[in-house]
Amino acid sequence: MPRSPSIAVLALGVAIVVVAGGSGCRLVNRRGPVPPELADARRLCNEGLAAADRADLDRAEGLLEEAVRNCPVDVDARRHYADVLWQRGDRTEAIAQVAKALELSPADPGLCVTAGDMYLDLGLFNEADRLAAEAVHLAPKSAEAWRLHGRVALARGQPDPALADFHRALSLMPEHRATLLDTAEAYRRLDRPQRALATLAVLGETYGPDDLPGEVLVLEGLAQEALGRRGDAVESYRRAVASQRPPAEAAARLAALEQQAVEVMAAGGEASRR
């Protein structure tokens, strides 16, 4: 005898139908034509994404807002609208949009990761942890899900489990730049600077020789400092300061090391005069 749908699934289906009916946007019948409201929402969504690719976030926001208004049950429209809002700094509304998207599609691991990343960046660790665990449960072969799980652990000061999660993510996506950077940071926090540098070397191979981002160079400098290689650290920080988007930490660490060098030279000169 076939199993009947669960009450939760039926309730979700009823909720979505009610939302769709109230909005004038009908859900897609996979065997029938796409409703005009949804087709229009998808057109607006595509135009919004094209505008976002051109860095025209004003236009992208307007188009995606209209897409969501035309068809509130279009999960992709809400997902992309949330992303543009986040880029524009409207964190509260971005969270609201991605939460609504999750209500419509709670078993979407990609949405769980997107929402989890947002919550984590806002310092809402419990929510981020819950969504990371859900993403891993839904998609155990998702590198993004394991990375989020590790990022939450690292943010909570737990580098050991974070490192295990990052390695799991890298086993699924070996040259993922953000995960390699996370892995190097976990090694640094575990006081394993040599492994941090080895990981950063792998990461560096994915860039051109003069294209390393400032955050990579800063982490490289911190690992070199931990190994007592002050000269190499200074060079890394100088390159970070000269990078396209220099992190504030680069200038601070460079100034500190240069001041230390001045003090050492002054102390040496004073000693030679005695």
PASEBA-1860 file (N, C-alpha, C; in nm, 3 decimals):
! residues 274
1> MPRSPSIA> 0.086/-0.119/0.000/0.000/0.000/0.000/0.090/0.124/0.000 ~ 0.069/0.224/-0.090/0.152/0.342/-0.093/0.135/0.425/0.032 ~ 0.242/0.487/0.076/0.239/0.569/0.196/0.175/0.703/0.165 ~ 0.095/0.751/0.260/0.030/0.881/0.241/0.126/0.992/0.279 ~ 0.111/1.111/0.220/0.200/1.222/0.253/0.188/1.257/0.400 ~ 0.299/1.305/0.459/0.297/1.344/0.599/0.213/1.469/0.618 ~ 0.169/1.487/0.744/0.089/1.605/0.775/0.169/1.732/0.748 ~ 0.302/1.729/0.780/0.385/1.848/0.760/0.392/1.886/0.613
9> VLALGVAI> 0.408/1.783/0.527/0.416/1.810/0.383/0.285/1.865/0.332 ~ 0.171/1.805/0.378/0.041/1.854/0.336/0.019/1.998/0.381 ~ 0.059/2.026/0.506/0.041/2.161/0.557/0.122/2.261/0.477 ~ 0.247/2.223/0.443/0.330/2.312/0.362/0.267/2.336/0.227 ~ 0.213/2.228/0.168/0.150/2.242/0.037/0.032/2.335/0.042 ~ -0.051/2.320/0.146/-0.168/2.408/0.161/-0.124/2.552/0.178 ~ -0.020/2.574/0.260/0.027/2.711/0.284/0.074/2.776/0.156 ~ 0.148/2.700/0.074/0.199/2.757/-0.050/0.086/2.788/-0.147
17> VVVAGGSG> -0.013/2.697/-0.154/-0.125/2.721/-0.243/-0.202/2.846/-0.201 ~ -0.220/2.863/-0.068/-0.290/2.981/-0.019/-0.215/3.108/-0.056 ~ -0.080/3.107/-0.034/0.000/3.224/-0.069/-0.010/3.252/-0.217 ~ 0.002/3.145/-0.297/-0.001/3.163/-0.442/-0.136/3.215/-0.487 ~ -0.243/3.160/-0.430/-0.375/3.204/-0.471/-0.400/3.348/-0.435 ~ -0.353/3.389/-0.316/-0.375/3.526/-0.273/-0.294/3.625/-0.351 ~ -0.183/3.582/-0.411/-0.095/3.675/-0.481/-0.130/3.687/-0.627 ~ -0.212/3.595/-0.679/-0.239/3.596/-0.822/-0.135/3.521/-0.902
25> CRLVNRRG> -0.036/3.463/-0.833/0.068/3.387/-0.902/0.046/3.240/-0.875 ~ 0.014/3.164/-0.978/-0.014/3.022/-0.962/0.115/2.943/-0.968 ~ 0.119/2.832/-0.894/0.234/2.743/-0.901/0.239/2.675/-1.037 ~ 0.359/2.631/-1.073/0.379/2.572/-1.204/0.329/2.429/-1.206 ~ 0.252/2.396/-1.304/0.219/2.258/-1.332/0.326/2.207/-1.428 ~ 0.403/2.110/-1.382/0.519/2.067/-1.461/0.481/2.016/-1.600 ~ 0.357/1.973/-1.615/0.316/1.921/-1.745/0.240/2.024/-1.828 ~ 0.219/2.140/-1.771/0.144/2.242/-1.842/0.229/2.365/-1.868
33> PVPPELAD> 0.168/2.467/-1.925/0.242/2.590/-1.953/0.275/2.666/-1.825 ~ 0.379/2.745/-1.831/0.418/2.827/-1.717/0.318/2.942/-1.705 ~ 0.260/2.965/-1.586/0.167/3.076/-1.569/0.233/3.207/-1.608 ~ 0.157/3.300/-1.669/0.219/3.425/-1.715/0.282/3.506/-1.602 ~ 0.222/3.500/-1.481/0.280/3.576/-1.370/0.418/3.525/-1.335 ~ 0.433/3.393/-1.335/0.563/3.335/-1.303/0.662/3.361/-1.416 ~ 0.616/3.351/-1.540/0.705/3.379/-1.654/0.756/3.523/-1.646 ~ 0.667/3.615/-1.611/0.707/3.755/-1.600/0.805/3.774/-1.485
41> ARRLCNEG> 0.780/3.705/-1.373/0.871/3.715/-1.259/1.009/3.662/-1.296 ~ 1.013/3.554/-1.371/1.143/3.497/-1.411/1.216/3.590/-1.506 ~ 1.141/3.656/-1.595/1.204/3.752/-1.686/1.266/3.866/-1.606 ~ 1.189/3.919/-1.510/1.240/4.027/-1.427/1.360/3.982/-1.344 ~ 1.353/3.858/-1.298/1.464/3.803/-1.219/1.591/3.795/-1.303 ~ 1.579/3.747/-1.427/1.695/3.737/-1.515/1.752/3.875/-1.546 ~ 1.664/3.973/-1.568/1.711/4.109/-1.593/1.780/4.166/-1.470 ~ 1.725/4.133/-1.352/1.787/4.179/-1.228/1.925/4.120/-1.207
49> LAAADRAD> 1.940/3.991/-1.237/2.071/3.926/-1.223/2.171/3.985/-1.321 ~ 2.125/4.016/-1.443/2.214/4.078/-1.541/2.260/4.214/-1.492 ~ 2.169/4.290/-1.431/2.206/4.420/-1.376/2.305/4.404/-1.262 ~ 2.284/4.304/-1.178/2.377/4.279/-1.068/2.515/4.243/-1.120 ~ 2.521/4.165/-1.228/2.649/4.129/-1.289/2.723/4.252/-1.340 ~ 2.645/4.356/-1.379/2.706/4.481/-1.425/2.734/4.575/-1.308 ~ 2.710/4.527/-1.185/2.728/4.606/-1.063/2.629/4.722/-1.055 ~ 2.518/4.712/-1.128/2.411/4.812/-1.120/2.310/4.762/-1.017
57> LDRAEGLL> 2.345/4.776/-0.888/2.263/4.719/-0.783/2.131/4.793/-0.764 ~ 2.128/4.922/-0.797/2.001/4.996/-0.788/1.896/4.933/-0.878 ~ 1.934/4.913/-1.004/1.840/4.854/-1.100/1.810/4.709/-1.063 ~ 1.912/4.636/-1.020/1.892/4.496/-0.984/1.791/4.484/-0.870 ~ 1.803/4.570/-0.770/1.710/4.565/-0.658/1.567/4.594/-0.704 ~ 1.551/4.695/-0.787/1.418/4.730/-0.834/1.352/4.618/-0.914 ~ 1.430/4.556/-1.003/1.376/4.447/-1.086/1.340/4.326/-1.002 ~ 1.426/4.291/-0.909/1.400/4.173/-0.826/1.286/4.198/-0.727
65> EEAVRNCP> 1.276/4.320/-0.679/1.163/4.353/-0.592/1.031/4.337/-0.669 ~ 1.030/4.382/-0.795/0.910/4.367/-0.877/0.880/4.220/-0.905 ~ 0.984/4.141/-0.927/0.965/3.998/-0.951/0.900/3.931/-0.831 ~ 0.946/3.965/-0.711/0.889/3.909/-0.589/0.745/3.956/-0.569 ~ 0.721/4.081/-0.601/0.585/4.135/-0.586/0.488/4.067/-0.684 ~ 0.536/4.040/-0.806/0.452/3.974/-0.906/0.423/3.829/-0.871 ~ 0.521/3.763/-0.810/0.503/3.621/-0.778/0.573/3.590/-0.646 ~ 0.505/3.613/-0.534/0.567/3.594/-0.403/0.614/3.452/-0.373
73> VDVDARRH> 0.564/3.352/-0.448/0.606/3.215/-0.421/0.723/3.171/-0.510 ~ 0.780/3.262/-0.586/0.897/3.229/-0.668/1.020/3.231/-0.577 ~ 1.066/3.114/-0.539/1.176/3.102/-0.442/1.303/3.165/-0.496 ~ 1.334/3.141/-0.624/1.457/3.195/-0.680/1.457/3.347/-0.681 ~ 1.343/3.407/-0.709/1.335/3.554/-0.708/1.367/3.607/-0.568 ~ 1.310/3.544/-0.466/1.338/3.588/-0.329/1.484/3.566/-0.293 ~ 1.539/3.454/-0.335/1.679/3.422/-0.305/1.771/3.531/-0.363 ~ 1.751/3.563/-0.491/1.837/3.662/-0.556/1.811/3.803/-0.503
81> YADVLWQR> 1.686/3.831/-0.470/1.652/3.961/-0.412/1.724/3.978/-0.278 ~ 1.724/3.873/-0.197/1.794/3.876/-0.068/1.943/3.902/-0.087 ~ 2.002/3.838/-0.188/2.145/3.853/-0.213/2.179/3.997/-0.250 ~ 2.099/4.058/-0.337/2.125/4.197/-0.377/2.105/4.291/-0.259 ~ 2.000/4.269/-0.180/1.977/4.351/-0.062/2.097/4.342/0.034 ~ 2.150/4.222/0.048/2.266/4.201/0.136/2.386/4.280/0.084 ~ 2.408/4.273/-0.047/2.520/4.347/-0.106/2.505/4.497/-0.086 ~ 2.381/4.544/-0.084/2.356/4.687/-0.068/2.358/4.731/0.077
89> GDRTEAIA> 2.372/4.634/0.168/2.381/4.668/0.309/2.250/4.667/0.384 ~ 2.140/4.627/0.316/2.010/4.619/0.383/1.997/4.480/0.443 ~ 2.068/4.457/0.553/2.079/4.324/0.612/1.944/4.274/0.666 ~ 1.868/4.363/0.728/1.741/4.322/0.789/1.644/4.270/0.684 ~ 1.628/4.344/0.576/1.534/4.301/0.472/1.586/4.179/0.398 ~ 1.719/4.169/0.382/1.777/4.050/0.317/1.744/3.925/0.397 ~ 1.760/3.933/0.529/1.728/3.819/0.615/1.580/3.786/0.604 ~ 1.495/3.888/0.601/1.350/3.865/0.591/1.316/3.792/0.461
97> QVAKALEL> 1.379/3.831/0.352/1.350/3.769/0.223/1.398/3.624/0.217 ~ 1.517/3.598/0.269/1.568/3.461/0.263/1.490/3.371/0.358 ~ 1.441/3.429/0.469/1.357/3.351/0.561/1.225/3.312/0.495 ~ 1.167/3.403/0.418/1.043/3.372/0.346/1.068/3.267/0.239 ~ 1.185/3.276/0.174/1.219/3.175/0.074/1.231/3.037/0.140 ~ 1.288/3.032/0.259/1.301/2.906/0.331/1.165/2.851/0.374 ~ 1.072/2.939/0.406/0.937/2.893/0.439/0.875/2.822/0.319 ~ 0.903/2.873/0.200/0.846/2.815/0.078/0.921/2.689/0.037
105> SPADPGLC> 1.051/2.682/0.068/1.131/2.567/0.026/1.225/2.527/0.139 ~ 1.172/2.468/0.247/1.253/2.438/0.365/1.358/2.330/0.344 ~ 1.342/2.249/0.241/1.438/2.140/0.218/1.541/2.176/0.112 ~ 1.566/2.305/0.094/1.664/2.352/-0.004/1.796/2.378/0.068 ~ 1.896/2.291/0.050/2.022/2.309/0.123/2.095/2.437/0.084 ~ 2.083/2.478/-0.043/2.146/2.601/-0.085/2.092/2.721/-0.012 ~ 1.960/2.723/0.008/1.898/2.832/0.084/1.943/2.829/0.229 ~ 1.954/2.709/0.285/2.003/2.697/0.423/2.142/2.757/0.436
113> VTAGDMYL> 2.229/2.732/0.337/2.365/2.785/0.340/2.362/2.937/0.326 ~ 2.283/2.987/0.231/2.274/3.132/0.211/2.228/3.202/0.338 ~ 2.120/3.152/0.397/2.068/3.212/0.521/2.167/3.195/0.635 ~ 2.230/3.078/0.643/2.327/3.053/0.750/2.446/3.148/0.742 ~ 2.494/3.172/0.620/2.605/3.267/0.602/2.566/3.406/0.652 ~ 2.442/3.446/0.620/2.396/3.578/0.664/2.389/3.586/0.816 ~ 2.327/3.486/0.877/2.317/3.485/1.023/2.455/3.484/1.087 ~ 2.547/3.409/1.031/2.682/3.402/1.087/2.750/3.538/1.080
121> DLGLFNEA> 2.739/3.606/0.966/2.801/3.737/0.952/2.741/3.839/1.048 ~ 2.617/3.816/1.091/2.553/3.905/1.188/2.583/3.864/1.333 ~ 2.659/3.754/1.349/2.693/3.708/1.483/2.584/3.628/1.550 ~ 2.485/3.582/1.472/2.375/3.501/1.528/2.413/3.354/1.513 ~ 2.499/3.308/1.603/2.562/3.177/1.588/2.463/3.062/1.601 ~ 2.367/3.073/1.690/2.272/2.963/1.708/2.191/2.937/1.582 ~ 2.141/3.044/1.520/2.065/3.028/1.396/2.153/2.975/1.284 ~ 2.274/3.028/1.277/2.367/2.982/1.173/2.400/2.835/1.192
129> DRLAAEAV> 2.422/2.794/1.316/2.454/2.655/1.346/2.338/2.563/1.308 ~ 2.216/2.605/1.340/2.098/2.524/1.307/2.085/2.505/1.155 ~ 2.106/2.612/1.081/2.094/2.604/0.935/2.209/2.525/0.874 ~ 2.329/2.537/0.933/2.444/2.459/0.884/2.419/2.310/0.903 ~ 2.369/2.273/1.021/2.339/2.133/1.048/2.231/2.081/0.953 ~ 2.131/2.164/0.927/2.025/2.125/0.835/2.079/2.108/0.694 ~ 2.167/2.197/0.651/2.225/2.188/0.516/2.307/2.060/0.502 ~ 2.387/2.028/0.604/2.467/1.905/0.600/2.377/1.783/0.598
137> HLAPKSAE> 2.268/1.787/0.674/2.173/1.676/0.676/2.107/1.657/0.539 ~ 2.068/1.767/0.477/2.000/1.761/0.348/2.094/1.726/0.234 ~ 2.218/1.773/0.244/2.313/1.754/0.134/2.451/1.720/0.190 ~ 2.472/1.597/0.235/2.600/1.561/0.296/2.718/1.566/0.200 ~ 2.692/1.580/0.070/2.801/1.591/-0.026/2.816/1.734/-0.078 ~ 2.763/1.829/-0.002/2.774/1.970/-0.040/2.894/2.033/0.028 ~ 2.992/2.078/-0.050/3.110/2.145/0.006/3.070/2.273/0.078 ~ 2.973/2.345/0.022/2.929/2.471/0.084/2.867/2.447/0.221
145> AWRLHGRV> 2.792/2.337/0.233/2.729/2.306/0.363/2.835/2.275/0.468 ~ 2.934/2.195/0.433/3.040/2.161/0.529/3.124/2.283/0.563 ~ 3.146/2.370/0.465/3.223/2.492/0.494/3.148/2.579/0.594 ~ 3.018/2.598/0.574/2.940/2.677/0.669/2.946/2.616/0.808 ~ 2.934/2.484/0.815/2.941/2.415/0.943/3.074/2.445/1.012 ~ 3.182/2.442/0.934/3.313/2.472/0.990/3.330/2.617/1.029 ~ 3.274/2.707/0.949/3.285/2.850/0.980/3.216/2.884/1.111 ~ 3.103/2.818/1.136/3.034/2.842/1.263/3.121/2.795/1.380
153> ALARGQPD> 3.181/2.677/1.365/3.268/2.625/1.472/3.387/2.717/1.494 ~ 3.446/2.766/1.385/3.562/2.855/1.397/3.523/2.986/1.465 ~ 3.406/3.038/1.430/3.358/3.162/1.492/3.333/3.143/1.641 ~ 3.302/3.022/1.681/3.278/2.992/1.822/3.407/2.954/1.896 ~ 3.519/2.969/1.829/3.646/2.939/1.893/3.676/2.791/1.903 ~ 3.629/2.713/1.805/3.649/2.568/1.804/3.724/2.528/1.676 ~ 3.854/2.558/1.667/3.927/2.533/1.542/3.943/2.386/1.506 ~ 3.948/2.296/1.605/3.964/2.153/1.573/3.848/2.097/1.492
161> PALADFHR> 3.722/2.107/1.540/3.611/2.059/1.457/3.595/2.139/1.329 ~ 3.629/2.268/1.334/3.621/2.349/1.213/3.715/2.295/1.106 ~ 3.837/2.260/1.148/3.935/2.208/1.053/3.886/2.079/0.989 ~ 3.824/1.992/1.069/3.770/1.867/1.015/3.662/1.895/0.911 ~ 3.577/1.995/0.938/3.472/2.030/0.842/3.532/2.088/0.714 ~ 3.635/2.170/0.727/3.697/2.230/0.609/3.763/2.122/0.522 ~ 3.827/2.025/0.588/3.887/1.916/0.511/3.780/1.835/0.438 ~ 3.666/1.818/0.504/3.555/1.748/0.439/3.508/1.826/0.316
169> ALSLMPEH> 3.499/1.957/0.330/3.459/2.041/0.218/3.561/2.035/0.105 ~ 3.690/2.037/0.140/3.794/2.033/0.037/3.801/1.898/-0.033 ~ 3.759/1.792/0.037/3.756/1.661/-0.030/3.651/1.659/-0.140 ~ 3.552/1.748/-0.128/3.446/1.757/-0.228/3.475/1.863/-0.333 ~ 3.552/1.965/-0.294/3.585/2.074/-0.385/3.728/2.119/-0.353 ~ 3.829/2.049/-0.407/3.967/2.065/-0.361/4.028/2.204/-0.375 ~ 3.992/2.280/-0.475/4.057/2.409/-0.498/3.966/2.527/-0.467 ~ 3.871/2.506/-0.377/3.779/2.614/-0.342/3.854/2.718/-0.259
177> RATLLDTA> 3.868/2.837/-0.315/3.954/2.938/-0.254/3.913/2.976/-0.112 ~ 3.784/3.004/-0.093/3.739/3.048/0.039/3.763/2.941/0.144 ~ 3.743/2.814/0.107/3.763/2.707/0.204/3.911/2.688/0.234 ~ 3.998/2.704/0.135/4.142/2.697/0.159/4.185/2.808/0.255 ~ 4.129/2.927/0.237/4.162/3.036/0.328/4.113/3.006/0.469 ~ 3.993/2.953/0.480/3.940/2.914/0.611/4.028/2.808/0.677 ~ 4.074/2.713/0.597/4.158/2.606/0.649/4.289/2.661/0.703 ~ 4.349/2.754/0.629/4.473/2.816/0.675/4.452/2.891/0.806
185> EAYRRLDR> 4.339/2.959/0.817/4.309/3.031/0.941/4.292/2.934/1.058 ~ 4.227/2.820/1.033/4.210/2.721/1.140/4.347/2.668/1.185 ~ 4.436/2.640/1.090/4.571/2.596/1.126/4.643/2.703/1.208 ~ 4.626/2.829/1.168/4.693/2.937/1.242/4.644/2.943/1.386 ~ 4.513/2.929/1.404/4.458/2.935/1.540/4.497/2.815/1.624 ~ 4.532/2.706/1.557/4.579/2.587/1.627/4.730/2.592/1.651 ~ 4.791/2.709/1.621/4.935/2.728/1.636/5.014/2.630/1.550 ~ 4.969/2.617/1.427/5.038/2.533/1.328/5.069/2.619/1.206
193> PQRALATL> 5.156/2.720/1.222/5.180/2.815/1.113/5.240/2.752/0.988 ~ 5.321/2.646/1.005/5.380/2.582/0.888/5.271/2.522/0.799 ~ 5.171/2.457/0.860/5.061/2.401/0.783/4.976/2.512/0.723 ~ 4.965/2.624/0.795/4.891/2.738/0.740/4.958/2.788/0.613 ~ 5.091/2.801/0.617/5.164/2.848/0.499/5.155/2.748/0.384 ~ 5.159/2.619/0.415/5.147/2.518/0.310/5.010/2.527/0.242 ~ 4.906/2.550/0.323/4.772/2.564/0.267/4.761/2.690/0.183 ~ 4.821/2.798/0.230/4.820/2.924/0.155/4.897/2.911/0.024
201> AVLGETYG> 5.000/2.826/0.023/5.075/2.804/-0.100/4.986/2.736/-0.204 ~ 4.906/2.640/-0.159/4.811/2.574/-0.250/4.710/2.677/-0.302 ~ 4.661/2.761/-0.210/4.567/2.866/-0.249/4.631/2.962/-0.349 ~ 4.756/2.998/-0.326/4.825/3.091/-0.415/4.836/3.040/-0.557 ~ 4.841/2.909/-0.573/4.851/2.851/-0.707/4.724/2.872/-0.790 ~ 4.613/2.907/-0.724/4.489/2.931/-0.797/4.480/3.076/-0.846 ~ 4.578/3.159/-0.805/4.584/3.299/-0.849/4.708/3.320/-0.936 ~ 4.711/3.435/-1.003/4.832/3.475/-1.071/4.933/3.525/-0.970
209> PDDLPGEV> 5.060/3.537/-1.008/5.166/3.575/-0.911/5.143/3.711/-0.846 ~ 5.077/3.802/-0.915/5.056/3.937/-0.861/4.910/3.963/-0.827 ~ 4.831/3.857/-0.816/4.687/3.874/-0.795/4.638/3.829/-0.658 ~ 4.729/3.797/-0.568/4.687/3.748/-0.436/4.608/3.856/-0.362 ~ 4.489/3.825/-0.312/4.412/3.923/-0.236/4.483/3.962/-0.106 ~ 4.451/4.081/-0.058/4.514/4.130/0.063/4.492/4.040/0.183 ~ 4.372/3.980/0.196/4.344/3.896/0.312/4.431/3.771/0.313 ~ 4.465/3.721/0.195/4.554/3.605/0.186/4.695/3.644/0.231
217> LVLEGLAQ> 4.740/3.760/0.186/4.874/3.807/0.220/4.886/3.839/0.369 ~ 4.779/3.890/0.430/4.781/3.917/0.574/4.795/3.787/0.652 ~ 4.718/3.687/0.614/4.726/3.559/0.683/4.864/3.497/0.664 ~ 4.920/3.515/0.546/5.057/3.468/0.520/5.156/3.538/0.613 ~ 5.139/3.670/0.629/5.228/3.746/0.718/5.215/3.702/0.863 ~ 5.094/3.676/0.909/5.073/3.633/1.047/5.141/3.497/1.072 ~ 5.132/3.407/0.974/5.196/3.276/0.989/5.348/3.291/0.990 ~ 5.401/3.381/0.907/5.546/3.403/0.905/5.594/3.466/1.036
225> EALGRRGD> 5.515/3.557/1.090/5.550/3.613/1.220/5.558/3.503/1.326 ~ 5.462/3.412/1.324/5.459/3.304/1.423/5.582/3.216/1.412 ~ 5.641/3.209/1.292/5.761/3.129/1.270/5.889/3.211/1.292 ~ 5.873/3.339/1.330/5.990/3.424/1.354/6.051/3.481/1.229 ~ 5.981/3.475/1.118/6.033/3.527/0.991/5.982/3.670/0.969 ~ 6.037/3.763/1.043/5.984/3.900/1.039/6.005/3.966/0.903 ~ 6.117/3.942/0.840/6.144/4.001/0.709/6.042/3.956/0.606 ~ 6.013/3.827/0.606/5.913/3.775/0.512/5.775/3.830/0.545
233> AVESYRRA> 5.746/3.843/0.674/5.616/3.897/0.715/5.601/4.040/0.667 ~ 5.707/4.121/0.683/5.703/4.260/0.637/5.672/4.266/0.487 ~ 5.737/4.181/0.411/5.714/4.179/0.266/5.570/4.141/0.234 ~ 5.515/4.044/0.305/5.376/4.004/0.283/5.281/4.119/0.315 ~ 5.306/4.189/0.426/5.218/4.300/0.464/5.230/4.416/0.364 ~ 5.350/4.438/0.314/5.367/4.545/0.214/5.288/4.513/0.088 ~ 5.293/4.389/0.047/5.215/4.349/-0.071/5.066/4.360/-0.043 ~ 5.026/4.328/0.080/4.884/4.338/0.115/4.838/4.484/0.111
241> VASQRPPA> 4.922/4.575/0.163/4.889/4.717/0.161/4.875/4.768/0.017 ~ 4.956/4.713/-0.072/4.952/4.756/-0.213/4.847/4.684/-0.295 ~ 4.774/4.591/-0.234/4.674/4.515/-0.309/4.553/4.601/-0.340 ~ 4.464/4.546/-0.423/4.349/4.622/-0.470/4.257/4.665/-0.357 ~ 4.233/4.573/-0.263/4.149/4.605/-0.148/4.225/4.571/-0.020 ~ 4.314/4.658/0.022/4.401/4.625/0.137/4.323/4.618/0.267 ~ 4.337/4.509/0.342/4.274/4.501/0.474/4.340/4.598/0.570 ~ 4.262/4.651/0.663/4.316/4.746/0.761/4.427/4.682/0.844
249> EAAARLAA> 4.414/4.551/0.869/4.512/4.482/0.952/4.650/4.484/0.889 ~ 4.657/4.490/0.755/4.787/4.487/0.688/4.871/4.607/0.727 ~ 4.813/4.726/0.720/4.888/4.847/0.755/4.925/4.846/0.904 ~ 4.835/4.797/0.988/4.862/4.795/1.132/4.978/4.702/1.165 ~ 4.978/4.582/1.107/5.085/4.487/1.135/5.218/4.536/1.075 ~ 5.213/4.595/0.957/5.334/4.647/0.895/5.395/4.757/0.981 ~ 5.312/4.848/1.028/5.361/4.957/1.113/5.423/4.902/1.242 ~ 5.360/4.800/1.299/5.411/4.743/1.424/5.548/4.680/1.403
257> LEQQAVEV> 5.564/4.606/1.294/5.694/4.541/1.268/5.801/4.643/1.234 ~ 5.764/4.746/1.158/5.863/4.849/1.124/5.905/4.926/1.250 ~ 5.812/4.950/1.342/5.845/5.016/1.467/5.938/4.929/1.552 ~ 5.911/4.800/1.553/5.998/4.708/1.627/6.139/4.711/1.569 ~ 6.151/4.718/1.437/6.283/4.722/1.372/6.358/4.849/1.411 ~ 6.285/4.961/1.416/6.346/5.088/1.456/6.396/5.080/1.599 ~ 6.316/5.021/1.686/6.353/5.011/1.827/6.474/4.920/1.846 ~ 6.480/4.812/1.768/6.594/4.721/1.777/6.722/4.791/1.732
265> MAAGGEAS> 6.710/4.867/1.622/6.828/4.940/1.572/6.872/5.045/1.672 ~ 6.776/5.114/1.732/6.811/5.217/1.831/6.877/5.156/1.952 ~ 6.825/5.040/1.995/6.886/4.973/2.110/7.026/4.926/2.078 ~ 7.048/4.879/1.955/7.181/4.835/1.915/7.279/4.949/1.910 ~ 7.234/5.065/1.861/7.322/5.183/1.855/7.357/5.232/1.993 ~ 7.260/5.230/2.083/7.284/5.272/2.221/7.386/5.182/2.289 ~ 7.374/5.051/2.264/7.466/4.956/2.325/7.608/4.975/2.272 ~ 7.621/5.008/2.144/7.755/5.023/2.085/7.827/5.147/2.137
273> RR> 7.748/5.244/2.184/7.811/5.365/2.236/7.855/5.353/2.382 ~ 7.815/5.248/2.447/7.854/5.233/2.588/7.996/5.180/2.602
END
